[in-house]
Amino acid sequence: MIAAIMQPYLLPYIGYFQLIAAADVFVVYDDVQYMRGGWINRNRILLNGAPHWLTLPVAHSGEVRTQIRDTRYQLSEAALRKLSGQLDAAYRKAPRAATVRPLLDAILATPEPNVALFNEAAIRAVCDALRIGTKIVRASEIGRDANLTGQDAVIDICRRLGADHYLNAAGGVDLYQAAAFAERGLRLSFIASHAPPYRQFAAPFVANLSIADLLMFCEPDQLARQVAAHSLVAA
């Protein structure tokens, strides 16, 4: 069984969903530290031909090491109205706006201020739209050893799930050692994304934007090809 583990990002790019699709079980890493300035509460959309941040404001508790599951969004009417306006300005003329905008509106209207739960709900909604049926679980509900961090924590989660193969994003190549996984009976692989460019409003193509961008421009058959455009690379 292949397991993948990632923090719950807000409307992440296609590579994140390729990782989910390639796994048998995907673990939402909700019980690790929330990092400001990352991808947890923001992502990039295409506005006027250039990347533009789409951000949900977070209420910071002042604590140094707050876990993602203990972080909350400030889902005020003003904040949601601002995001809605940004999406409208960016994509009202996109070819699939009439189909995709209701999905994004429903995600933003999720009545759940908890950052981990809100993002997980969004991830699940997009997986449904992309027809990805991978099982999704939360790290906080596995009963893992909270004293373990980094590679040791990942190995512990895999063993508790009964996985024999751990799949990670390519950016984690320097974080893990195949020998350490092999000692615990686990294979280690990384996913390589080969997602091709797709037609946006105009050239040049802007890659690695939020999944919202891809959904706005790609028809269902293109979406399926985008999800499938990856390979696994052994460590």
Residue, then its C-alpha position, 0 to 999 in steps of 0.5 A: m500500500i502506498a501512503a503519501i503525507m502532506q500538510p493541508y494547503l489551500l487550493p494547491y497546484i496540480g502536483y499536490f493532487q497528482l501525489i494524492a492520486a498516486a497513493d492508496v491513502f493520503v494523510v493530511y498532516d494537520d498536527v505539525q507546526y503552522m508556518r507563516g508565509g507558506w502555502i497553508n493559507r494562500n496560493r497563486i492565481l492568474l490575474n492580468g497575465a501574472p501570478h497573484w496571491l489569493t490569501l485567507p487571513v489567519a487569526h494568530s494566537g501569539e504562540v510560537r509553535t501552533q499546530i495547523r489543526d489549532t489555527r483558525y481563519q478569519l472568515s469575515e464577510a469582508a475577507l470572503r468578499k475580497l477573495s470573491g472579487q479577486l476570483d471574478a477579476a481573474y477568471r470571469k472570462a475563463p472558458r469554464a468559469a460557469t462550471v468551476r466558479p460554483l465549486l470555488d464559491a462553495i469551498l469559500a463558503t465552508p462554515e468551518p474556521n479551523v484551517a486544517l478542516f477548511n483546507e481538507a474540505a477544499i482538498r476533498a471537493v477538488c478531488d471529487a471534481l478531478r475524480i480522485g478516489t484516494k482514501i484521505v485520513r488525518a494524522s491527528e487521528i492515527g494515534r501516532d507517536a507525537n514525540l517523533t519528528g521529520q523522517d521518523a514521524v513519517i515512518d511511524i505513520c506509514r507503519r501504523l497505516g500498514a503501508d509498505h511504500y512511502l511516496n513524497a513530493a520531489g521537493g523532499v529528496d534531501l529530507y529522507q534516506a532510503a536506507a532508513f525506510a528500508e530498515r523498517g520494511l518500507r520503499l521510498s519513492f518521489i513523484a515527478s510531475h510532467a503536467p503539460p502547459y495548457r491554454q490560459f488567456a495568452a502566452p506566456f504560460v504561467a505554471n504551478l498556479s493554484i488548482a483553481d487556474l487549471l480547473m478554469f481552463c481545462e476540460p474534463d478530458q484535459l483534467a484527467r490527463q493532467v492528473a495522470a501526467h506523473s511518474l514515480v522515481a525510486a530513491 
